[in-house]
């Protein structure tokens, strides 16, 4: 599957061929990470990894993520030698980690995708200087209206902008790719929210490390 053709809110299964001497591994992932995972699979020739994504819009209801992940793990368990959950905590308050532990599957460490793209240690070290920052990733830049503007009601009640974002100072775009069109869209999003704009090129950050660990069965 070509990641340039991938829908932005996605439920998919992308199946590779198990490499000789390697068992089948399922990456059970958030749809918001599909492009990045497909890119990592392709550049590293990790053909023994299969990708199955849950809808990215689950992030609008984080309490639903653990149940959705558990259902998908139980459905796929018999087909795979190993399942790796490509979610961080993602607003579940530790519930997803608890569920994954009970299921005997690993997951990406960190509080959310902003942290693991930036690098969990780097993100944590920024501390208080980031308290007034609002983050976007490549996915959220592409889907700004569907995942930010509309769910927050700003399309219907633009007067809510200053109430919601009044305590923020800047929009930080954590860029996975060097795409001038996405930079411009992120800059426009910052202007719409009345925030200063900052871009940081992170690449895939700790996501690449996590997927490599899943691909090679290394302990992370």
ZADREN-59200 format. One record per atom (N, C-alpha, C, O): residue in one letter; x negated, y negated, z negated. Coordinates in steps of 0.1 Angstrom, whole numbers, padded with zeros to 4 digits, always signed. Layout:
AXYZ;...
This chain:
X-0008+0012+0000;X+0000+0000+0000;X-0009-0012+0000;X-0018-0013-0008;X-0006-0022+0009;X-0013-0034+0010;X-0008-0044-0001;X+0004-0047-0001;X-0017-0049-0010;X-0012-0057-0021;X-0006-0070-0016;X+0001-0077-0023;X-0010-0075-0003;X-0004-0087+0002;X+0011-0086+0005;X+0018-0096+0006;X+0015-0073+0007;X+0029-0071+0010;X+0038-0068-0003;X+0049-0064-0002;X+0032-0068-0014;X+0038-0064-0027;X+0048-0074-0032;X+0045-0085-0033;X+0061-0070-0035;X+0070-0079-0040;X+0065-0084-0054;X+0058-0077-0061;X+0069-0096-0058;X+0064-0102-0070;X+0071-0096-0083;X+0065-0096-0093;X+0084-0092-0082;X+0090-0085-0093;X+0092-0071-0088;X+0101-0068-0080;X+0084-0062-0093;X+0082-0049-0087;X+0084-0037-0096;X+0080-0037-0107;X+0091-0027-0090;X+0091-0014-0096;X+0086-0005-0086;X+0092-0003-0075;X+0074+0001-0087;X+0068+0009-0077;X+0061+0021-0082;X+0057+0021-0094;X+0059+0030-0073;X+0049+0041-0075;X+0040+0041-0064;X+0044+0043-0052;X+0027+0040-0066;X+0017+0041-0056;X+0008+0053-0059;X+0000+0053-0069;X+0008+0063-0051;X+0002+0076-0054;X-0010+0078-0045;X-0010+0076-0033;X-0022+0081-0052;X-0034+0084-0045;X-0036+0099-0045;X-0028+0107-0050;X-0047+0103-0039;X-0051+0117-0038;X-0062+0119-0049;X-0072+0112-0049;X-0060+0129-0057;X-0070+0132-0068;X-0083+0135-0061;X-0084+0144-0053;X-0094+0128-0066;X-0107+0131-0061;X-0112+0144-0067;X-0108+0149-0078;X-0121+0151-0060;X-0126+0164-0064;X-0133+0162-0078;X-0141+0154-0080;X-0129+0171-0087;X-0135+0171-0100;X-0128+0161-0110;X-0133+0160-0121;X-0118+0154-0105;X-0112+0144-0114;X-0097+0147-0115;X-0091+0150-0105;X-0091+0147-0127;X-0077+0149-0129;X-0069+0137-0125;X-0074+0126-0123;X-0056+0140-0124;X-0047+0129-0120;X-0044+0120-0132;X-0042+0125-0143;X-0045+0107-0130;X-0043+0097-0141;X-0033+0088-0136;X-0033+0082-0125;X-0023+0085-0144;X-0012+0075-0141;X-0015+0062-0149;X-0017+0062-0161;X-0015+0052-0141;X-0016+0038-0147;X-0001+0034-0147;X+0005+0031-0137;X+0004+0032-0160;X+0018+0028-0161;X+0017+0013-0165;X+0012+0009-0176;X+0021+0004-0156;X+0017-0010-0157;X+0029-0019-0156;X+0040-0016-0151;X+0027-0031-0161;X+0036-0042-0159;X+0035-0046-0144;X+0024-0047-0139;X+0047-0049-0138;X+0047-0053-0124;X+0039-0066-0121;X+0035-0068-0110;X+0037-0074-0132;X+0030-0087-0130;X+0015-0084-0127;X+0008-0093-0123;X+0010-0072-0129;X-0004-0068-0127;X-0006-0059-0115;X-0017-0055-0113;X+0004-0057-0107;X+0003-0048-0096;X-0008-0051-0086;X-0016-0043-0082;X-0008-0064-0082;X-0018-0068-0072;X-0032-0066-0077;X-0041-0061-0070;X-0034-0070-0089;X-0048-0069-0095;X-0052-0054-0096;X-0064-0051-0093;X-0043-0046-0100;X-0046-0031-0102;X-0049-0025-0088;X-0059-0018-0086;X-0041-0028-0078;X-0043-0023-0065;X-0056-0028-0059;X-0063-0020-0053;X-0060-0040-0062;X-0073-0045-0057;X-0084-0038-0064;X-0094-0034-0057;X-0083-0035-0077;X-0094-0028-0084;X-0095-0014-0079;X-0106-0008-0077;X-0083-0007-0077;X-0083+0006-0071;X-0091+0007-0058;X-0099+0016-0055;X-0088-0003-0049;X-0093-0003-0036;X-0108-0005-0036;X-0115+0002-0029;X-0112-0015-0043;X-0127-0019-0043;X-0135-0008-0049;X-0147-0007-0046;X-0130-0001-0058;X-0138+0010-0065;X-0135+0024-0060;X-0141+0034-0065;X-0126+0025-0050;X-0122+0038-0045;X-0117+0048-0055;X-0121+0060-0055;X-0109+0043-0064;X-0104+0051-0075;X-0091+0058-0070;X-0080+0055-0074;X-0093+0067-0061;X-0082+0074-0054;X-0074+0084-0063;X-0063+0088-0060;X-0081+0087-0074;X-0074+0097-0084;X-0065+0090-0093;X-0058+0096-0101;X-0064+0077-0092;X-0055+0069-0101;X-0042+0066-0093;X-0042+0062-0082;X-0030+0070-0100;X-0017+0066-0094;X-0012+0054-0102;X-0015+0053-0114;X-0005+0046-0096;X+0001+0034-0102;X+0016+0034-0102;X+0022+0036-0092;X+0022+0032-0113;X+0036+0031-0115;X+0039+0019-0123;X+0034+0017-0134;X+0047+0010-0117;X+0050-0003-0124;X+0064-0005-0129;X+0073+0000-0122;X+0066-0010-0140;X+0079-0014-0146;X+0081-0029-0142;X+0072-0036-0139;X+0094-0033-0141;X+0097-0046-0137;X+0090-0057-0145;X+0091-0056-0158;X+0084-0067-0139;X+0077-0078-0146;X+0087-0085-0155;X+0083-0091-0165;X+0100-0086-0151;X+0109-0094-0159;X+0112-0088-0173;X+0119-0094-0180;X+0107-0076-0176;X+0108-0071-0189;X+0102-0081-0199;X+0106-0082-0211;X+0092-0089-0194;X+0086-0099-0203;X+0096-0110-0208;X+0093-0117-0218;X+0107-0111-0202;X+0117-0121-0206;X+0124-0115-0219;X+0131-0122-0226;X+0123-0102-0221;X+0129-0095-0233;X+0118-0086-0238;X+0119-0073-0236;X+0108-0091-0245;X+0097-0082-0250;X+0101-0070-0258;X+0094-0060-0258;X+0112-0072-0265;X+0117-0061-0274;X+0121-0048-0266;X+0122-0037-0272;X+0123-0050-0253;X+0127-0039-0245;X+0115-0031-0239;X+0116-0020-0234;X+0103-0037-0240;X+0091-0031-0234;X+0088-0017-0240;X+0086-0008-0232;X+0087-0016-0253;X+0084-0003-0259;X+0093+0009-0254;X+0088+0019-0251;X+0106+0006-0254;X+0115+0017-0250;X+0113+0020-0235;X+0113+0032-0231;X+0111+0010-0227;X+0109+0012-0212;X+0096+0020-0210;X+0096+0029-0202;X+0085+0017-0217;X+0073+0024-0216;X+0074+0038-0220;X+0070+0047-0214;X+0081+0040-0232;X+0082+0054-0237;X+0090+0062-0227;X+0087+0074-0224;X+0101+0057-0221;X+0109+0065-0212;X+0101+0068-0200;X+0101+0080-0195;X+0092+0059-0195;X+0084+0062-0183;X+0073+0072-0186;X+0070+0081-0178;X+0067+0071-0198;X+0057+0081-0202;X+0063+0095-0203;X+0057+0104-0198;X+0074+0096-0209;X+0081+0109-0211;X+0084+0115-0197;X+0083+0127-0195;X+0089+0107-0188;X+0093+0111-0175;X+0081+0117-0167;X+0082+0126-0160;X+0069+0110-0169;X+0058+0113-0161;X+0048+0123-0167;X+0039+0128-0160;X+0049+0125-0180;X+0039+0132-0187;X+0035+0146-0181;X+0023+0149-0180;X+0045+0153-0176;X+0042+0167-0171;X+0034+0166-0158;X+0028+0176-0154;X+0034+0155-0151;X+0027+0154-0138;X+0013+0150-0139;X+0005+0151-0129;X+0008+0145-0151;X-0005+0139-0151;X-0014+0145-0163;X-0009+0149-0173;X-0027+0145-0160;X-0036+0149-0171;X-0038+0138-0181;X-0041+0140-0193;X-0035+0125-0177;X-0037+0114-0186;X-0028+0103-0181;X-0026+0101-0169;X-0023+0095-0191;X-0015+0083-0188;X-0021+0072-0195;X-0024+0072-0207;X-0023+0061-0188;X-0029+0049-0194;X-0019+0037-0193;X-0015+0035-0181;X-0015+0031-0203;X-0005+0020-0203;X-0012+0007-0201;X-0020+0002-0209;X-0009+0000-0190;X-0015-0012-0186;X-0006-0024-0190;X-0001-0031-0182;X-0005-0025-0203;X+0002-0036-0210;X-0007-0039-0222;X-0014-0030-0228;X-0008-0052-0226;X-0013-0056-0239;X-0001-0056-0248;X+0009-0050-0245;X-0002-0063-0259;X+0009-0063-0269;X+0021-0070-0262;X+0032-0066-0264;X+0019-0081-0255;X+0029-0087-0247;X+0041-0092-0255;X+0053-0090-0250;X+0039-0097-0267;X+0051-0102-0275;X+0059-0092-0282;X+0070-0095-0287;X+0054-0079-0283;X+0062-0069-0290;X+0059-0068-0305;X+0065-0060-0312;X+0050-0077-0309;X+0047-0077-0324;X+0041-0064-0329;X+0043-0060-0340;X+0033-0058-0321;X+0027-0045-0325;X+0035-0033-0322;X+0030-0022-0324;X+0047-0035-0318;X+0056-0023-0316;X+0051-0014-0304;X+0053-0002-0305;X+0046-0020-0294;X+0041-0012-0283;X+0029-0004-0286;X+0028+0008-0283;X+0020-0010-0294;X+0008-0002-0298;X+0013+0010-0307;X+0007+0021-0306;X+0022+0007-0316;X+0027+0018-0325;X+0034+0029-0316;X+0031+0041-0319;X+0041+0025-0306;X+0048+0035-0298;X+0038+0043-0289;X+0039+0055-0288;X+0028+0036-0284;X+0018+0043-0276;X+0010+0053-0285;X+0006+0064-0280;X+0007+0049-0297;X-0001+0058-0306;X+0008+0070-0308;X+0002+0082-0308;X+0021+0069-0311;X+0029+0080-0313;X+0030+0089-0301;X+0032+0101-0302;X+0030+0083-0289;X+0030+0091-0277;X+0017+0097-0273;X+0016+0106-0264;X+0006+0092-0279;X-0007+0098-0276;X-0013+0092-0263;X-0020+0099-0257;X-0009+0080-0260;X-0015+0073-0248;X-0022+0061-0252;X-0019+0054-0262;X-0032+0057-0244;X-0040+0045-0246;X-0033+0033-0239;X-0025+0035-0230;X-0037+0021-0243;X-0032+0009-0237;X-0043-0002-0236;X-0053+0000-0243;X-0041-0012-0229;X-0050-0023-0228;X-0051-0030-0241;X-0041-0034-0247;X-0063-0033-0247;X-0064-0040-0259;X-0061-0055-0257;X-0064-0060-0246;X-0056-0062-0267;X-0054-0076-0266;X-0040-0081-0268;X-0031-0072-0268;X-0038-0093-0271;X-0024-0098-0274;X-0016-0100-0261;X-0003-0098-0262;X-0022-0104-0250;X-0014-0106-0238;X-0023-0107-0226;X-0036-0107-0228;X-0018-0109-0214;X-0026-0109-0202;X-0035-0121-0201;X-0046-0121-0195;X-0031-0133-0207;X-0040-0144-0207;X-0053-0141-0214;X-0063-0145-0209;X-0052-0134-0225;X-0064-0131-0233;X-0073-0121-0225;X-0085-0123-0225;X-0067-0110-0220;X-0076-0101-0214;X-0081-0105-0200;X-0092-0101-0196;X-0074-0114-0193;X-0080-0120-0181;X-0091-0129-0185;X-0102-0129-0179;X-0089-0137-0195;X-0100-0147-0200;X-0111-0139-0206;X-0123-0144-0207;X-0108-0127-0211;X-0118-0119-0219;X-0113-0121-0234;X-0113-0132-0239;X-0109-0110-0240;X-0103-0111-0253;X-0112-0118-0263;X-0107-0126-0271;X-0125-0115-0263;X-0134-0122-0273;X-0135-0137-0269;X-0135-0145-0278;X-0136-0140-0257;X-0137-0154-0252;X-0125-0161-0256;X-0125-0173-0261;X-0113-0155-0254;X-0100-0162-0257;X-0099-0164-0271;X-0095-0175-0276;X-0103-0154-0280;X-0101-0156-0294;X-0111-0167-0299;X-0108-0174-0309;X-0123-0168-0293;X-0133-0177-0298;X-0128-0192-0295;X-0133-0201-0301;X-0120-0194-0285;X-0115-0207-0282;X-0107-0213-0294;X-0107-0225-0296;X-0100-0205-0301;X-0093-0209-0313;X-0084-0221-0312;X-0076-0221-0302;X-0085-0230-0321;X-0076-0241-0322;X-0076-0250-0309;X-0066-0257-0307;X-0087-0250-0302;X-0087-0259-0290;X-0077-0255-0280;X-0074-0263-0271;X-0072-0243-0281;X-0062-0238-0271;X-0047-0240-0276;X-0038-0236-0269;X-0045-0245-0288;X-0032-0245-0293;X-0022-0253-0285;X-0010-0250-0285;X-0026-0263-0278;X-0017-0271-0270;X-0018-0268-0255;X-0015-0276-0246;X-0023-0256-0251;X-0024-0252-0237;X-0013-0242-0234;X-0009-0233-0241;X-0008-0244-0222;X+0002-0235-0216;X-0004-0228-0204;X-0011-0235-0196;X-0003-0215-0203;X-0011-0207-0194;X-0003-0202-0182;X+0009-0198-0183;X-0009-0201-0171;X-0004-0194-0159;X-0015-0185-0153;X-0027-0189-0154;X-0011-0174-0148;X-0019-0165-0141;X-0016-0166-0126;X-0006-0173-0122;X-0023-0158-0117;X-0019-0158-0103;X-0004-0155-0101;X+0003-0161-0094;X+0000-0144-0108;X+0014-0140-0107;X+0024-0151-0111;X+0033-0153-0104;X+0021-0157-0123;X+0030-0167-0128;X+0030-0180-0119;X+0040-0187-0119;X+0019-0183-0112;X+0019-0194-0103;X+0028-0190-0091;X+0036-0199-0087;X+0027-0178-0086;X+0036-0174-0075;X+0050-0174-0079;X+0059-0178-0071;X+0053-0170-0092;X+0067-0169-0096;X+0071-0179-0107;X+0078-0176-0116;X+0065-0191-0105;X+0068-0201-0115;X+0083-0204-0117;X+0087-0205-0129;X+0090-0206-0107;X+0104-0209-0108;X+0111-0197-0114;X+0120-0199-0123;X+0109-0185-0110;X+0116-0173-0115;X+0113-0169-0129;X+0121-0164-0137;X+0100-0172-0134;X+0096-0168-0147;X+0094-0179-0157;X+0093-0176-0169;X+0094-0191-0153;X+0093-0203-0162;X+0104-0212-0160;X+0112-0215-0170;X+0105-0218-0149;X+0114-0230-0147;X+0129-0226-0149;X+0136-0232-0157;X+0133-0215-0143;X+0147-0211-0144;X+0151-0204-0157;X+0161-0208-0163;X+0142-0195-0163;X+0146-0189-0176;X+0147-0199-0187;X+0154-0197-0196;X+0139-0210-0186;X+0139-0220-0196;X+0150-0230-0194;X+0152-0240-0202;X+0158-0228-0183;X+0169-0237-0180;X+0166-0250-0175;X+0174-0259-0174;X+0153-0252-0170;X+0149-0265-0165;X+0154-0268-0152;X+0155-0280-0148;X+0159-0258-0144;X+0165-0261-0131;X+0179-0267-0133;X+0184-0275-0125;X+0186-0264-0145;X+0199-0269-0148;X+0199-0281-0157;X+0207-0290-0157;X+0189-0281-0166;X+0188-0292-0176;X+0173-0297-0176;X+0166-0294-0186;X+0169-0305-0166;X+0155-0310-0166;X+0152-0318-0178;X+0140-0320-0181;X+0162-0323-0185;X+0159-0332-0197;X+0153-0323-0208;X+0148-0329-0218;X+0154-0310-0207;X+0148-0301-0218;X+0133-0301-0217;X+0126-0296-0226;X+0127-0305-0206;X+0113-0304-0204;X+0105-0310-0215;X+0096-0303-0221;X+0108-0322-0219;X+0100-0328-0229;X+0102-0322-0243;X+0093-0322-0252;X+0114-0316-0245;X+0117-0310-0258;X+0109-0297-0259;X+0103-0294-0269;X+0108-0289-0247;X+0101-0276-0247;X+0086-0278-0247;X+0079-0271-0254;X+0081-0287-0239;X+0067-0289-0236;X+0061-0301-0243;X+0049-0304-0240;X+0068-0308-0251;X+0063-0320-0257;X+0051-0318-0266;X+0043-0328-0267;X+0049-0306-0271;X+0037-0304-0279;X+0025-0298-0272;X+0015-0295-0277;X+0027-0296-0259;X+0016-0291-0250;X+0009-0303-0244;X+0015-0314-0242;X-0004-0301-0241;X-0012-0312-0235;X-0016-0308-0221;X-0017-0317-0213;X-0018-0296-0218;X-0024-0292-0205;X-0019-0278-0201;X-0016-0269-0209;X-0018-0277-0188;X-0016-0264-0182;X-0029-0258-0178;X-0036-0264-0170;X-0032-0246-0182;X-0045-0239-0179;X-0041-0228-0169;X-0034-0218-0173;X-0046-0229-0157;X-0044-0218-0147;X-0056-0209-0148;X-0067-0213-0144;X-0054-0197-0153;X-0064-0186-0153;X-0063-0179-0140;X-0054-0170-0138;X-0072-0181-0131;X-0071-0177-0117;X-0079-0163-0116;X-0090-0162-0119;X-0072-0154-0110;X-0078-0141-0107;X-0084-0141-0093;X-0094-0133-0091;X-0080-0150-0085;X-0085-0151-0071;X-0089-0165-0068;X-0083-0174-0074;X-0097-0167-0058;X-0100-0181-0054;X-0091-0184-0042;X-0095-0182-0030;X-0080-0189-0044;X-0070-0192-0034;X-0066-0207-0035;X-0058-0210-0045;X-0070-0215-0026;X-0067-0229-0027;X-0052-0232-0027;X-0047-0241-0034;X-0044-0223-0020;X-0029-0225-0020;X-0024-0223-0034;X-0015-0230-0038;X-0029-0213-0041;X-0024-0211-0055;X-0028-0222-0064;X-0021-0226-0074;X-0040-0227-0062;X-0045-0238-0071;X-0036-0250-0069;X-0032-0257-0079;X-0032-0253-0057;X-0023-0264-0054;X-0009-0262-0061;X-0003-0271-0066;X-0004-0249-0060;X+0009-0246-0066;X+0008-0248-0081;X+0017-0253-0088;X-0003-0244-0087;X-0005-0245-0101;X-0006-0260-0105;X-0001-0264-0116;X-0013-0268-0097;X-0014-0282-0100;X+0000-0288-0099;X+0004-0297-0107;X+0008-0284-0090;X+0022-0289-0089;X+0030-0285-0101;X+0038-0293-0106;X+0028-0273-0106;X+0035-0268-0118;X+0032-0277-0130;X+0041-0280-0137;X+0019-0280-0131;X+0015-0289-0142;X+0022-0302-0141;X+0026-0308-0151;X+0023-0308-0129;X+0029-0321-0127;X+0044-0320-0131;X+0049-0329-0137;X+0050-0309-0127;X+0065-0307-0130;X+0067-0306-0145;X+0077-0311-0150;X+0057-0301-0152;X+0059-0300-0167;X+0053-0312-0174;X+0054-0312-0187;X+0047-0321-0167;X+0042-0333-0173;X+0029-0330-0181;X+0027-0337-0191;X+0021-0321-0177;X+0009-0317-0184;X-0003-0319-0175;X-0003-0319-0163;X-0015-0321-0182;X-0027-0322-0175;X-0030-0308-0170;X-0025-0298-0174;X-0039-0308-0159;X-0042-0295-0153;X-0056-0291-0154;X-0066-0300-0153;X-0058-0278-0157;X-0072-0273-0158;X-0071-0259-0152;X-0062-0251-0154;X-0082-0256-0144;X-0083-0243-0137;X-0095-0236-0143;X-0106-0242-0144;X-0094-0223-0146;X-0105-0215-0150;X-0105-0202-0141;X-0095-0195-0141;X-0116-0200-0134;X-0116-0187-0126;X-0121-0176-0135;X-0132-0176-0140;X-0112-0167-0138;X-0115-0155-0147;X-0118-0142-0140;X-0124-0133-0145;X-0114-0141-0127;X-0114-0128-0121;X-0105-0119-0129;X-0094-0123-0133;X-0108-0106-0130;X-0100-0097-0136;X-0103-0095-0151;X-0096-0088-0158;X-0114-0101-0156;X-0117-0101-0170;X-0117-0087-0176;X-0122-0077-0170;X-0111-0085-0188;X-0111-0072-0195;X-0102-0062-0188;X-0103-0050-0192;X-0093-0067-0179;X-0085-0057-0172;X-0094-0048-0164;X-0091-0036-0164;X-0104-0053-0158;X-0113-0044-0150;X-0120-0034-0159;X-0121-0022-0155;X-0124-0038-0171;X-0130-0029-0180;X-0121-0018-0184;X-0124-0006-0185;X-0108-0022-0187;X-0098-0012-0191;X-0095-0002-0180;X-0094+0010-0183;X-0093-0007-0168;X-0090+0002-0157;X-0102+0011-0154;X-0100+0023-0151;X-0114+0006-0155;X-0126+0014-0153;X-0127+0025-0164;X-0130+0037-0161;X-0123+0022-0176;X-0123+0032-0187;X-0112+0043-0184;X-0115+0055-0186;X-0101+0039-0179;X-0090+0049-0175;X-0095+0057-0163;X-0092+0069-0163;X-0102+0051-0154;X-0107+0059-0142;X-0118+0069-0145;X-0118+0079-0139;X-0126+0066-0155;X-0138+0074-0158;X-0136+0082-0171;X-0145+0090-0175;X-0125+0080-0178;X-0122+0086-0191;X-0132+0082-0202;X-0135+0090-0211;X-0137+0070-0200;X-0146+0064-0211;X-0137+0059-0222;X-0126+0055-0220;X-0142+0060-0234;X-0136+0054-0246;X-0138+0039-0245;X-0149+0034-0243;X-0127+0031-0247;X-0128+0017-0247;X-0128+0010-0260;X-0129-0002-0262;
